[in-house]
Amino acid sequence: MKAGFSLVEMTIAMMIVLAVTGMYLWWPSKANQLWGAWLPRLRQNPYVLLRDLHSVGGVYVAII
């Protein structure tokens, strides 16, 4: 039972590290970049729209 508890703790710690580093890599370089970072660009081609939906959704889930 102790090995399972340690494995779960290490997994949670790695999830936190991955979430923090992902947010750092995603964070926009300019403070005024709203589209593509906080809001999806809806009038772009489908590839850009799907990429933005993935990243914007991930940001809101990571915040929670």
Buried (B, 14 or more C-beta within 10 A) or exposed (E): EEEEEEEEEEEEEEEEEEBEEBEEEEEEEEEEEEBBBEEBBEEBEEEBBEBBEEBBEBBEEEEE
